[in-house]
Each structure stands twice: as structure tokens, then as C-alpha cells.
Amino acid sequence: MVFILWWIPFVLYNFLIFYLSSLSKISGSEKVPDEISHFFEFGLLSILFFLGWTQGFKEKIRKEHVFLIIFFSFLIAISDEVHQIFVPGRIFSLKDLSFDLLGILFFSILIYFKLKKSK
């Protein structure tokens, strides 16, 4: 049961990403630069992935885990951009995908070293 509780935020956040990317226009999105929102959107995804992994599996984080988290987070980012091809008014953007990856890498490395330092 505890395993599932740690993965719920990650799963719900994925649904939120999918929902937001299915909207033709997100109100208020013009107030935050697109690059910043993509960076933090997928940075948060990687943090939730780390929480699910470390707390859900009750495992000490290893480098192999970090690579898997980065890889699967990036696959989610790719699927998000591909999904937008089918949404009126939205496009597949390599620039958005680049900032998704930067957010994933930055927060994954930050969390990894934070967890290593605390143990």
C-alpha cells in the first residue's frame, strides 16, 4: 500500500501534463516564458519520479536508477510533444523538448547528489 502512495503523485502529474498539452491554449501561459515552464514542468516530473522510486521501492538510489529516471522522463517529454501534433493550435517543438530535457537533467542530478550527500 505504501508503494502505491509514493507513486500516485507521479501518475497524477503525468495525467496533468497530458491534459494541459491537449488544450489548444492555456490561459495565463503567456505570463511565464515557455522555456521556463517546460524546464520546471519536467523538472518536477523527475522529482516525483525520484520520490516514487526511492520511497516506493525503498531502495537506495544508484547511478543506474538516475539514468533510468532520466530516460523514462525524457520518453514522457517526447510523447507529450508528439501528442501536441494532434491538438489544434499546438505543434511538436524541439525547443520545448530541449528545455524539458534540461529540466529533467538539472533536477535529476540535483536530487541524486542531495540524496547521496544525506546518506
N, C-alpha and C positions, 0 to 999 in steps of 0.2 A: 504494500500500500504506500509506504514512504517513497518507494521508487517512482511510482506514478505521480505523486505530488510534486516531485522535483522536475518532472518533465512537462507538466501541464503549462507552465508559463511559456516554455519554448514552443509548444504546439499551438497555443492560443496566439502567440505573437506571429507565427507563420500564417495563421488564418487572417490576422490583421493585415499583414503585408500583402497577401493575396487579394483581400477586399479592397485595400487602398489602391492597388495597381489596376483593379478592374473599373475604377472610376475614371471618367473622361477628364474631369478636372477636380482637384482637391481644393476646397475653399480655404483661403489663408495660406496656401503653399507659396504664394508669391512673396511673402514676408521673410521667408528663410531661403537663402540660396540653395538651389537644387543639389549642389555638390556637398554642402554641409548636411542636408537632410539625409542624403544617401550614405555618407560617411557614418553618421550616428545611428541611422536605422539598422544598418548591417553590423555595426559595432555592437549594438545592444543584442542583436541576434546571436553573435558569437559569445557574448557574456552569458546569455541564457543557456546556450549550448554547453558552455563550461559548467554552469551550475547543475544542469541535468546530468552531465557526465560524472562530475566529481561527487556530487551528493547522491544522485540516483543510483549509480553503480558502487558507491562507497569505495572508490579507487583513488589512489594517489595519482596525480597527473604526471604523465610521461611525455616525452617529445613526440612519440608516435601518436598519442592522443591529440596533441596540438595540431599535427599535420592532418589528421582525420577531421577534426573540427573545422579547420580552415578549408579543406577540400569540400566537405559537405555544405558548409555555409556558402561557399562560392557557387556550388551547384544550385542552391536555392536562389542566389542572386541571378544566375543565368536564367533559371526557369521564370523568375519574376520579369526579367527583360523580354524573354520570348513571349510570355503571356501578354505583355503590353502590345505586341504586334496586332493582336486580335481585338484590342479595345479602341473604339473610335476616338481619334484625337491623341492617341498615345503612340509611341514608337520604341523600337529597340535602340538603345543608346550605349555605345561603347564608353562614352564619357561617364555615364551613370554607373555602368558596370565597373569601371576603373575606381570610382570613389567607393563603391560597395566593397571592392577588394581591399582598398586602402583601410577602410574602417574595420573590416574583418581582421586584417593583418595586425593593425595597430592594437586593437583591443585584445586579440588573442595573445600576442606577445606580452602585452602589459599584464594581463591576468596570469599567464604562465609564470612570469618572473615574480609576481606578487605572491602566488601560491607557493613557489619554490622557496622564496625568502621566509615565508611564515612557517615553514615546516622544519 
